[in-house]
Amino acid sequence: MAKTVLLTGSTGTVSSALLDALRGSADLRIRALVRDQAKADTLRAKGAEAVVGDLEEPDTLGEAFDGVDILWLLTPASALEPSMGSNAIQAAKRANVKHIVRNSAIKAGHDAPNRNGRLHALVEESLRASGIPWTILRPHYYMQNLLSSAGSVASDGMLYMNMGDAAVGMIDGRDVGVLAARIIENPGPHAGKTYTPTGPESTTMAEAAKALGQVLGKPVNYVALPPEAAQHAMLGFGLSRWFVGNVVDYGRAYSEGWGDFVTNDFKAVTGRDARSFKQFAADFAPAFGSSLASAGRA
Ligand SMILES: NC(=O)c1ccc[n+]([C@@H]2O[C@H](COP(=O)([O-])OP(=O)(O)OC[C@H]3O[C@@H](n4cnc5c(N)ncnc54)[C@H](OP(=O)(O)O)[C@@H]3O)[C@@H](O)[C@H]2O)c1
């Protein structure tokens, strides 16, 4: 009998890639939790049943969790992440869910140098205490984060990031979705395991800018924003203080080399190489202002 998988975060970067990667998995019924009925149609067009619910409101989750065998638990980067995580885990316990695959973050821990990593540690702890078999993914920095500077790359050939000169083992968020799909298709061997998926190489932002320049056919220069300048710019865009502070926390740590590593976890589970930054740059060239390259979103 087909198992029912509930996906959270399906309109976002990683879970939309996961939904794509699960299409055609014959033994799975895919259900997506959505906050907004208007977005449900898009997910249904991708082959998922869509049920409305809000992770901030436990009373809205019953229908979505009913009959679910496997939960993919992704919550948005927010100060409310522990609350949303525990609401989902509680709903999963009530629904007798058999396995939870959790999207956490690189080096999550109570002593992480960033507020997001410390909040993820709380959700990981709730998960381990739940009694439900689990698998935790702690992805490295998403390549898609560079899209925050796509406008200035397109207009002026400038990549503004707050990552200093350090290299980072960043991963294409689509590959986090691919990894999650392989685990969800056969969760048993992955129970109790924690993976830290990274890209195939550690890359500086200057190298990333060069790779973007090559696919765009123009020079792209990296500007390393100091923490105060990054904070000022992001607050000016209207981003929340928590979110801005979190990006600044990460930028400080990465600038000191905290993210300069890669692992073999993606290949060990999927059997294939993770996408390189060059591949990401080619696929997302239109978003960075090129009308020449194709948008090869996999
Ligand atoms: N950025 C990085 O480099 C990085 C690296 C490692 C880990 N992470 C972690 O990855 C996660 C974010 O993943 P992502 O970038 O793929 O997400 P994303 O693109 O920001 O999408 C967030 C998703 O969460 C949904 N959502 C927001 N509030 C919700 C609520 N109250 N109830 C139900 N759903 C809600 C959104 O749905 P709507 O369409 O309704 O808004 C959307 O589908 C965070 O936990 C972050 O810490 C990030």
The ligand as an SDF file (V2000), in Angstrom:
LIG
                    3D

 48 52  0  0  0  0  0  0  0  0999 V2000
   19.4460   29.6630    3.6420 N   0  0  0  0  0  0  0  0  0  0  0  0
   20.3820   28.7870    3.9860 C   0  0  0  0  0  0  0  0  0  0  0  0
   21.5320   28.9100    3.5920 O   0  0  0  0  0  0  0  0  0  0  0  0
   20.0340   27.6150    4.8500 C   0  0  0  0  0  0  0  0  0  0  0  0
   20.9910   26.6210    5.0490 C   0  0  0  0  0  0  0  0  0  0  0  0
   20.6720   25.5220    5.8590 C   0  0  0  0  0  0  0  0  0  0  0  0
   19.4170   25.4360    6.4310 C   0  0  0  0  0  0  0  0  0  0  0  0
   18.5080   26.4220    6.2200 N   0  0  0  0  0  0  0  0  0  0  0  0
   17.1790   26.2630    6.8410 C   0  0  0  0  0  0  0  0  0  0  0  0
   16.2640   25.9750    5.7940 O   0  0  0  0  0  0  0  0  0  0  0  0
   14.9570   26.4270    6.1920 C   0  0  0  0  0  0  0  0  0  0  0  0
   14.3890   27.2930    5.1090 C   0  0  0  0  0  0  0  0  0  0  0  0
   14.2980   26.5230    3.9170 O   0  0  0  0  0  0  0  0  0  0  0  0
   13.9110   27.2010    2.5270 P   0  0  0  0  0  0  0  0  0  0  0  0
   14.9030   28.2900    2.2460 O   0  0  0  0  0  0  0  0  0  0  0  0
   13.6980   26.1490    1.5190 O   0  0  0  0  0  0  0  0  0  0  0  0
   12.5310   27.8880    2.9090 O   0  0  0  0  0  0  0  0  0  0  0  0
   11.8370   29.1260    2.1960 P   0  0  0  0  0  0  0  0  0  0  0  0
   12.1420   29.1380    0.7380 O   0  0  0  0  0  0  0  0  0  0  0  0
   12.1230   30.3420    3.0180 O   0  0  0  0  0  0  0  0  0  0  0  0
   10.3030   28.7480    2.3590 O   0  0  0  0  0  0  0  0  0  0  0  0
    9.6890   28.7200    3.6300 C   0  0  0  0  0  0  0  0  0  0  0  0
    8.4420   27.8550    3.5160 C   0  0  0  0  0  0  0  0  0  0  0  0
    7.8020   27.8000    4.7960 O   0  0  0  0  0  0  0  0  0  0  0  0
    6.4210   28.0820    4.6170 C   0  0  0  0  0  0  0  0  0  0  0  0
    5.8760   28.6900    5.8280 N   0  0  0  0  0  0  0  0  0  0  0  0
    6.1800   29.9040    6.3490 C   0  0  0  0  0  0  0  0  0  0  0  0
    5.4800   30.1190    7.4760 N   0  0  0  0  0  0  0  0  0  0  0  0
    4.7060   29.0150    7.6550 C   0  0  0  0  0  0  0  0  0  0  0  0
    3.7360   28.6500    8.6130 C   0  0  0  0  0  0  0  0  0  0  0  0
    3.4260   29.4640    9.6510 N   0  0  0  0  0  0  0  0  0  0  0  0
    3.1180   27.4370    8.4880 N   0  0  0  0  0  0  0  0  0  0  0  0
    3.4050   26.6280    7.4450 C   0  0  0  0  0  0  0  0  0  0  0  0
    4.3200   26.9140    6.5000 N   0  0  0  0  0  0  0  0  0  0  0  0
    4.9490   28.1050    6.6030 C   0  0  0  0  0  0  0  0  0  0  0  0
    6.3760   29.0310    3.4380 C   0  0  0  0  0  0  0  0  0  0  0  0
    5.0900   29.0030    2.8820 O   0  0  0  0  0  0  0  0  0  0  0  0
    4.2960   30.2900    2.3130 P   0  0  0  0  0  0  0  0  0  0  0  0
    4.2710   30.1100    0.8140 O   0  0  0  0  0  0  0  0  0  0  0  0
    2.9490   30.1720    2.9110 O   0  0  0  0  0  0  0  0  0  0  0  0
    5.0330   31.5170    2.7600 O   0  0  0  0  0  0  0  0  0  0  0  0
    7.4190   28.3940    2.5200 C   0  0  0  0  0  0  0  0  0  0  0  0
    6.8570   27.3140    1.8230 O   0  0  0  0  0  0  0  0  0  0  0  0
   15.1400   27.1480    7.5190 C   0  0  0  0  0  0  0  0  0  0  0  0
   14.8630   26.2570    8.5650 O   0  0  0  0  0  0  0  0  0  0  0  0
   16.6150   27.5040    7.5110 C   0  0  0  0  0  0  0  0  0  0  0  0
   17.1400   27.6650    8.8120 O   0  0  0  0  0  0  0  0  0  0  0  0
   18.7720   27.4890    5.4410 C   0  0  0  0  0  0  0  0  0  0  0  0
  1  2  1  0
  2  3  2  0
  2  4  1  0
  4  5  1  0
  4 48  2  0
  5  6  2  0
  6  7  1  0
  7  8  2  0
  8  9  1  0
  8 48  1  0
  9 10  1  0
  9 46  1  0
 10 11  1  0
 11 12  1  0
 11 44  1  0
 12 13  1  0
 13 14  1  0
 14 15  2  0
 14 16  1  0
 14 17  1  0
 17 18  1  0
 18 19  2  0
 18 20  1  0
 18 21  1  0
 21 22  1  0
 22 23  1  0
 23 24  1  0
 23 42  1  0
 24 25  1  0
 25 26  1  0
 25 36  1  0
 26 27  1  0
 26 35  1  0
 27 28  2  0
 28 29  1  0
 29 30  1  0
 29 35  2  0
 30 31  1  0
 30 32  2  0
 32 33  1  0
 33 34  2  0
 34 35  1  0
 36 37  1  0
 36 42  1  0
 37 38  1  0
 38 39  2  0
 38 40  1  0
 38 41  1  0
 42 43  1  0
 44 45  1  0
 44 46  1  0
 46 47  1  0
M  CHG  2   8   1  16  -1
M  END
$$$$
